[in-house]
Amino acid sequence: MKSLLLKLYYKILDIKDSFTVLFNKLIFFIIKPPTVRATDETLDKIINDQCSISRYGDAEFDIMSKRSFFYQSFNNDLRLRLLEIIQSQSKVHIVCIPDIFNNLNRFTDQAGKFWGKYLNLNRSKMYRYINRKKEYYDSLVTRLYIDYKDKTKATERFLKFRKLWEGREVVLVEGNKSRLGIGNDLLHNANSVKRILCPAVNAFEKYDEILAAVTKHNQSKLILIALGPTATVLAYDLSRLGYQALDIGNVDIEYEWYLKKAIDKLPVKNKYICEVPNGTKVGEVHDDKYECEIHTQII
């Protein structure tokens, strides 16, 4: 009896998913997709205007839909902040969402299938959260390499990215196992780097403490944040306090894959990656430069 009920339950779920997919496919033809500026336009906007950015990907949309994610359990306060920021209007801060709504032809088969499936299950929900009158920029701006069929633009785009911190004093807010720029030259052109290490999982639980730690630094410093959905909120709040804050997400891991000329996503030694098998099983790193850069640790 229990086995039959379980089979019935899964059958109902399959039927529900089929209706959801059909509904979201119809939405594509009925409702005009949101305006999302392309990757290069997004990069140029950040460089030319020296604005702050907050990025929305599947994690942020999942949390707005009251779901948990790999490294961030559902938190209603976080959900409300994400709903607020995606609608926001600011001259010094831009909101980025994935440039996926019109076509997926530029992506590899794996990336295209991922975003196609995500849209088929979530397009209507995503449209509900998006401000239809707002112009957005591309949140995949930090994913410059692995997901593209044509990888020839990666070098130019990484060089553009590095212009953002060239000669500047940087405060890097990251998960305690992210280790951005360690083992490569991504941040070598910055004048200095100070790190605020935060929990790799459920960082939003320490949000007030993280914000307080960042605001001990003066507003002339560039704030780089790699901290999942917490980064989305933090970049916005810091922009309102007069900082330039960039939610840079996966740019370091993408740079590692670019340097390795990787075709598929690979683990990177001593760096936390939730997208690959065993990518979160990382050990300690013993690097004098890295240890000297650690300014604050939030446990």
C-alpha positions as MATLAB code, in Angstrom:
seq = 'MKSLLLKLYYKILDIKDSFTVLFNKLIFFIIKPPTVRATDETLDKIINDQCSISRYGDAEFDIMSKRSFFYQSFNNDLRLRLLEIIQSQSKVHIVCIPDIFNNLNRFTDQAGKFWGKYLNLNRSKMYRYINRKKEYYDSLVTRLYIDYKDKTKATERFLKFRKLWEGREVVLVEGNKSRLGIGNDLLHNANSVKRILCPAVNAFEKYDEILAAVTKHNQSKLILIALGPTATVLAYDLSRLGYQALDIGNVDIEYEWYLKKAIDKLPVKNKYICEVPNGTKVGEVHDDKYECEIHTQII';
ca = [
       0.000    0.000    0.000;
       2.794    2.406    0.935;
       4.580    1.635   -2.342;
       1.434    2.350   -4.380;
       0.876    5.672   -2.599;
       4.482    6.654   -3.280;
       4.113    5.830   -6.991;
       0.893    7.860   -7.121;
       2.616   10.793   -5.409;
       5.452   10.838   -7.963;
       2.971   10.521  -10.823;
       1.105   13.582   -9.544;
       4.403   15.476   -9.323;
       5.227   14.537  -12.929;
       1.817   15.779  -14.099;
       2.246   19.015  -12.140;
       5.695   19.590  -13.670;
       4.285   18.955  -17.162;
       1.619   21.620  -16.668;
       4.241   24.004  -15.234;
       6.499   23.521  -18.271;
       3.603   24.049  -20.679;
       2.501   27.204  -18.863;
       6.019   28.674  -18.838;
       6.498   27.917  -22.541;
       3.268   29.768  -23.290;
       4.491   32.736  -21.221;
       7.405   33.112  -23.666;
       4.978   33.822  -26.519;
       2.515   35.933  -24.528;
       4.692   38.263  -22.422;
       7.604   40.318  -23.715;
      10.901   39.280  -22.061;
      12.607   41.757  -19.719;
      15.255   44.131  -21.067;
      18.709   42.793  -20.168;
      21.849   44.457  -21.503;
      24.497   42.078  -22.852;
      27.703   41.029  -21.084;
      30.008   43.532  -22.806;
      27.557   46.387  -22.274;
      27.418   45.412  -18.603;
      31.203   45.429  -18.263;
      31.475   48.793  -20.018;
      28.747   50.244  -17.779;
      30.615   49.220  -14.608;
      33.958   50.535  -15.890;
      32.709   53.824  -17.326;
      30.245   54.746  -14.573;
      32.119   53.167  -11.621;
      28.793   51.897  -10.349;
      28.013   49.111   -7.885;
      26.364   45.877   -8.993;
      24.088   43.264   -7.458;
      23.575   40.014   -9.345;
      20.607   37.642   -9.417;
      21.041   34.038  -10.528;
      19.199   30.805   -9.829;
      20.065   30.990   -6.111;
      18.481   34.411   -5.652;
      15.374   33.528   -7.668;
      15.031   30.279   -5.706;
      15.125   32.151   -2.400;
      12.550   34.667   -3.631;
      10.389   31.619   -4.415;
      10.809   30.448   -0.802;
      13.282   27.689   -1.605;
      16.679   26.948   -0.106;
      19.913   26.724   -2.065;
      23.129   24.711   -1.701;
      24.896   27.235    0.520;
      22.024   29.389    1.749;
      18.986   28.045    3.583;
      15.732   29.887    3.027;
      15.581   33.066    5.089;
      12.522   35.282    4.837;
      14.445   38.462    5.696;
      16.814   37.684    2.832;
      13.854   37.006    0.541;
      12.310   40.387    1.349;
      15.593   42.206    0.702;
      16.027   40.438   -2.642;
      12.468   41.387   -3.627;
      13.206   44.998   -2.685;
      16.503   45.293   -4.536;
      15.378   43.703   -7.813;
      12.809   46.517   -8.094;
      15.197   49.287   -7.024;
      16.173   52.375   -8.996;
      19.553   53.986   -8.366;
      22.025   56.087  -10.344;
      25.026   54.492   -8.640;
      23.915   50.869   -8.549;
      22.720   48.445  -11.224;
      20.783   45.216  -10.858;
      21.869   42.267  -12.977;
      19.747   39.264  -13.959;
      20.703   36.454  -16.377;
      20.575   37.366  -20.054;
      18.733   34.145  -20.915;
      15.189   35.172  -21.805;
      15.399   35.493  -25.602;
      17.700   32.670  -26.689;
      20.356   30.338  -25.352;
      22.311   29.771  -28.563;
      25.589   31.232  -27.305;
      25.827   28.707  -24.450;
      27.323   25.240  -24.440;
      24.884   22.327  -24.552;
      25.206   21.766  -20.794;
      24.648   25.417  -19.866;
      21.855   25.786  -22.414;
      20.036   22.746  -21.046;
      20.374   24.054  -17.485;
      18.910   27.473  -18.255;
      16.279   26.026  -20.608;
      15.021   23.708  -17.889;
      15.159   26.486  -15.291;
      13.072   28.784  -17.496;
      10.569   26.024  -18.253;
       9.965   25.592  -14.518;
      10.355   29.188  -13.310;
       9.826   31.770  -16.073;
       6.438   32.960  -14.775;
       7.799   33.346  -11.236;
      10.853   35.252  -12.480;
       8.641   37.623  -14.469;
       6.565   38.236  -11.358;
       9.604   39.537   -9.452;
      11.089   41.616  -12.291;
      10.219   45.280  -12.769;
       8.865   45.367  -16.325;
       9.816   49.042  -16.768;
      13.361   48.635  -15.481;
      16.477   48.099  -17.590;
      18.624   45.279  -16.235;
      22.190   44.188  -16.916;
      23.664   40.698  -17.305;
      24.365   38.791  -14.085;
      26.394   36.274  -16.100;
      29.000   39.010  -16.523;
      31.134   37.169  -13.943;
      30.808   33.880  -15.845;
      33.050   34.788  -18.729;
      34.392   31.485  -19.965;
      33.174   27.954  -19.260;
      29.521   28.215  -20.376;
      30.170   29.827  -23.771;
      30.542   27.953  -27.044;
      32.738   30.750  -28.375;
      35.482   31.304  -25.826;
      37.542   33.718  -27.944;
      36.236   36.815  -26.122;
      37.287   35.557  -22.690;
      40.772   37.146  -22.736;
      39.430   40.598  -23.617;
      36.695   40.344  -21.001;
      39.016   39.285  -18.188;
      41.330   42.189  -19.063;
      38.335   44.521  -18.836;
      37.389   43.060  -15.477;
      40.879   43.621  -14.100;
      40.625   47.319  -14.998;
      38.001   47.644  -12.266;
      40.550   47.253   -9.468;
      43.736   48.383  -11.217;
      45.735   50.534   -8.796;
      42.962   50.534   -6.197;
      42.831   49.463   -2.575;
      40.496   46.475   -2.439;
      38.468   44.993    0.398;
      37.461   41.463   -0.554;
      34.449   39.966    1.234;
      34.351   36.235    0.571;
      33.507   32.827    1.948;
      36.241   31.455    4.175;
      37.191   28.828    1.592;
      36.791   30.887   -1.588;
      40.341   32.321   -1.686;
      39.830   34.600   -4.657;
      42.990   35.421   -6.546;
      45.143   32.951   -4.651;
      47.240   30.848   -7.030;
      46.648   33.186   -9.983;
      47.311   36.794  -11.002;
      43.693   38.015  -11.112;
      44.154   40.636   -8.366;
      47.860   41.352   -8.873;
      47.198   44.789  -10.379;
      45.315   46.000   -7.277;
      47.283   48.366   -5.046;
      46.391   46.294   -1.972;
      43.952   43.570   -0.899;
      42.400   43.104    2.530;
      40.105   40.124    3.111;
      37.021   39.763    5.263;
      36.390   36.023    5.585;
      32.773   34.976    6.137;
      30.926   31.674    6.560;
      30.861   29.601    3.361;
      27.312   28.457    4.193;
      24.374   30.603    5.388;
      26.410   33.801    5.398;
      23.261   35.936    5.641;
      22.859   34.833    9.262;
      25.899   37.050    9.969;
      24.789   39.942    7.767;
      24.893   42.740   10.350;
      28.345   41.665   11.484;
      29.613   41.508    7.886;
      28.222   44.955    7.044;
      29.787   46.434   10.183;
      33.174   44.914    9.303;
      33.120   46.400    5.797;
      32.096   49.881    6.933;
      35.177   50.105    9.155;
      37.034   50.707    5.881;
      36.847   54.086    4.165;
      34.673   54.747    1.136;
      37.574   55.197   -1.283;
      38.235   51.451   -1.243;
      36.698   49.140   -3.804;
      34.593   46.417   -2.208;
      34.579   43.069   -4.029;
      32.069   40.526   -2.746;
      31.829   36.799   -3.465;
      29.247   35.550   -0.998;
      26.223   34.146   -2.800;
      22.857   35.868   -2.210;
      24.358   37.801    0.712;
      26.561   39.617   -1.817;
      23.460   40.770   -3.727;
      22.133   42.570   -0.654;
      25.495   43.775    0.641;
      26.497   45.446   -2.635;
      23.232   47.386   -2.688;
      23.461   48.520    0.931;
      27.093   49.580    0.531;
      26.281   51.588   -2.609;
      23.762   53.554   -0.549;
      26.522   54.292    1.965;
      28.825   55.742   -0.700;
      30.977   52.712   -1.557;
      31.556   51.139   -4.938;
      30.712   47.499   -4.267;
      30.794   44.726   -6.851;
      29.098   41.361   -6.454;
      31.747   39.457   -8.456;
      30.586   35.906   -7.777;
      32.369   33.267   -9.786;
      34.899   35.393  -11.650;
      37.934   33.831   -9.932;
      36.833   30.242  -10.615;
      36.050   31.169  -14.227;
      39.552   32.666  -14.469;
      41.050   29.436  -13.109;
      39.182   27.409  -15.758;
      40.264   29.905  -18.432;
      43.930   29.580  -17.447;
      43.617   25.792  -17.557;
      41.798   25.954  -20.941;
      39.188   23.685  -19.331;
      36.289   22.392  -21.407;
      34.222   21.181  -18.443;
      33.855   22.510  -14.896;
      36.665   21.110  -12.739;
      37.548   21.201   -9.042;
      40.184   23.821   -8.226;
      42.671   22.990   -5.499;
      41.867   24.684   -2.169;
      38.910   26.657   -3.585;
      35.256   26.079   -2.649;
      33.046   25.288   -5.683;
      29.523   23.985   -5.173;
      28.954   23.219   -8.866;
      31.320   20.261   -9.293;
      31.574   16.866   -7.555;
      33.778   17.125   -4.444;
      34.194   20.841   -5.127;
      33.313   21.769   -1.547;
      35.833   19.368    0.010;
      38.769   21.739    0.287;
      41.616   21.757    2.747;
      43.551   24.515    4.454;
      45.856   26.726    2.441;
      49.259   27.851    3.689;
      50.222   30.944    1.775;
      52.032   33.857    3.439;
      50.539   36.484    1.116;
      47.009   35.178    1.670;
      47.414   35.055    5.430;
      48.776   38.614    5.491;
      45.727   39.823    3.533;
      43.215   38.466    6.050;
      41.917   41.481    7.950;
      38.789   40.084    9.635;
      37.306   36.637   10.172;
      33.608   36.238   10.898;
      32.680   32.798   12.149;
];
